[in-house]
Amino acid sequence: MSGALAAEWTKLRSVRSTYYVLAVVAATPLAAALMAWNGAHAWDAGTAEQRAAWERSQPLEAMFLPFVQLSAAVLGAMAITSEYATGMIRTSLTAVPSRSAALAAKAAAVAGPVLAAGFAAVSATHGIVRLIIGDRPLGDYDAPFLDSVPLLLSLGLSVGAVALVGLGMGAVLRSTAGAIVTVCALLFVLPVVAAFLPSPWDERLAGVLMPDLAMQLAGAAEDPLLPPMGAFAVMAAYVVAALGAGAVLLVRRDA
């Protein structure tokens, strides 16, 4: 298993697409800083009604989370779909005859850098925005930093979870585009569908979708559907379902 993991890590860090995706993730704090700077100036010039609306805004690291998650999903999907596109998958499965072990090695190789990049991106975003916002009561940035740690950890963990879902869907569909479209449906389409459902089904569906799980896991959501451990269990279920389906099809289908 250690040899398979080393091989997957070598493949992951030897392709340019990995660095492109990580560069996009690294740009997130800069985009958030620009939005925070604009928000600070709008707050200073705003009326009491406008300021009240700004006070109810989400933290910027949570607002930018789907963008970081999608980038992670692209990296996870391409970790396997690129090998199908080039035919390299046959060589990989010849070197590691146990196909489930090969997928597990890919999952471990993807999870490490993605979790590190996810935690770094959300933490850097939070730190930079906190400096720009200062003592303005926007997005709870005036609260003690330690109060934000559970949210930052939950957001970073969700980035890793979405990357593994992307990997699993890549193994199922063997297509980068197909895997990314599936993840986009989970992150962007289903929340819109949930919003149009009658009450209380709109809140029930939204509460178990991936965009809402991180806030519930951190205990930072308003009127949460799930307790923190319930949100963690649902997040883990997404990963297990995607990787499980990918493992079953990888074993049963010809390369």
N, C-alpha and C positions, 0 to 999 in steps of 0.2 A: 504493500500500500504506500509506503514511503517513497518508493521509486516512482509510482504512478503520480503521486502528488508533486514530486520534484519535476517530473516531465510536464505536467499541466501548468505548473508555475512558470517553467521556462517558456512554454508556448504563449502563455498569457502576456508575459513581459517582453516578448520578442516581436510583437506585432504593433504597428503604429496605431491601430484603432483603439487599443487600450489607453494610450496616452492622449488621444484626441478626446475620448469620453471623460477622462479624469481632468483634462484641461477645461472642459465645459463645466464640470462640477466645481472646479476651483474658481470659475468666474462668477459663481452664485453670490459669494459675499460682496463682490464689487457691485453687482446689480442691486443687491439689497441695500448697500451703502448709499447708492444714488437715490433710491426710493426713500430711505430714511432721511437723507439731507433735504429732499423735497418736502417730506412730511413735517420735518422740524420747522422749515420756513413757513409752511402752510399753517401750522399750529400758532406760530408767533403772530401771523397776520390774520388769524381767523376770528370769527365771532364766537360767542358763547355756545350757540347751537352747533356750529361747525366743530368746535372743540369737543363737544359732547359726543359727536359721531366718531371722531378720531379716537377717543378714549376706549370705545368698544371694539377697536380693530384687533385682529389677530396678531400675534408676534410674527415678524417678517420671516423668521426661519420656518414657521409652520406654513406661511403662504407660499414660500418657494419650495416646499417639500416635494410636491408632485413633479416639479421639474427635475429635481435631483433624483427622485425615484425612477423617473423615466430614463434618465441617463444611465443609471445603474442597471435597469432592465435591458438596455441596449447592450451593455457590456456582458451581462449574463447570457443573453441569447446568442451573441456572436461567439462566445466561447465554444459553442458546439456547432452552430449553423455554418460558421465559416469553414469548418472541417468537412461538412457535407457538401458545401459548394465546391471545394477543391478536390474532394475525394480522399483527403487526408484521414478521414474517419476510419477507413479500412486499416490503415497503418496503425492508428491508435488502438483499435480494438484487437489487432493482431498482437501488439506489444502487451496489452492488458486483456487477456482472454475473458476475465470476469467483467461483463459489461456493467453490472451494477456497481462494481468497485471503480470502474473507469468514470462513471457518472458521479460517484461520491467524491472522487479525487478532483473532478472539475468543480464540484460544488464547494469543496474546501478551498481550492485555489481562487475561486471567484469571491467567496465570502470574506476572506482576509482583507484584501485591498479595498473592497467595496465598503466594508464596515469602517475601516480606517478613514477612507475618503469621506464617507457619510458623516461620521462623528466630527471630523475636521471641518467639513463644510458648514454644518449647522452650528458648531461651536464658534467658528470664526465669524459667521454671520451674526450670531447673537452678540459676540464681543464687540464687533465693529459698530453694529447698530446701537448697542448700549452706550458706547462712547459718543455717538452722534446725537442721540436723543437726549442724553443728559438727564436732568431732573424733570423733564416734561412727562406727564402721566399718560404715556402712549404705550399700548400693548404690554403693560406690566413691566416695562423696562426700569421703572423706578423701584421695583421690589428687590430684595437682596439677591445676589447672584446664586447663592446656594438653593434658593427656591426654584430656580430655573433648571437645575441639574437633572431632575427626573424627566423633564420634558426633552432636554437635549439628548439624553440617553435613549429615550423612546423614539425620537425622530431618527437618530442614527441607526437604531436597530431596525426600524421600518425600511430604511434604504437597503440594508442587507437582505431583508425578507423579499422585497420586490425584485432584487437582482436574482435571487434564487428562483423566484417564480418565472422570471424571464428565461433562465437556464432550463427549467423544466419544460416550459412551453416550446423552447427551441428544440429540445429533444423530441417532443411530441410532434411538432409540425415540420421540423427539418427546414424551416424557412425563417430567415431573419425578419422579413416583412410581416409574415404571419404571426410570429411571436410578439413583435412590437405592437401590432394592431390589437392583439389580444390583451396585452398589458394596458394599452391606451383605453380599451373598453372598460377594464377594471378601474382605472384611475380617473377617467374623465366622462365616459359615456354612462355607465351605470349610476353614478351620483346624480346626473341630470334626470335619468329615468326615475330614480327614487323621489326626486323633488316633485314630480308630477303625480305621484300616487296619492290616493286619499289617506287622510289621517286615520289611524296611527301607523299605517304601513309605510308611509314615507320615512318616518323616523326609525322604524324597525329595520328597514332595508339599509338606510344610510348608516346606521350604527354598526353594521357588520361588514361594511365595505372598507377597503384598504385605506382610503384617504382619511377616515375618521378613527382608525384604530390607534394611531400613535398618541393622539390627544387623550383618548380614554385610558390607554395604558399608563400614561403619566398622571392620570387623575386631574387633568386640566381642562376637560371638556365640560361645557355647560349642559346640564340635563343628560348625562351619559346613559346610553342603553346598557352598557356592559361595565362591570367592575374591572379594575386593572388586570387581574389575573384572567378574567374572561376575555378581555381584549387581546391579551398575550396568547391565549389558547386559539382564538380565531385567526390571529396572525400566523401562528405556527401551522394551523390547518391549511392555510393557503399554500405554504411552502411544502408541506407534506403531500398535499394533493397534486401539486404541479410536478414535483420531483418523483413522486410515486408513479404517476402516469407516464412520465418520461422514462423511468427505469423499466416499467413493464413493457412499453413499446420498443425500447432499445434492445431488450432481451429477445423479444418475439419476432422483430422484423429483421430482414437482411440489411446489412450496411450498404 
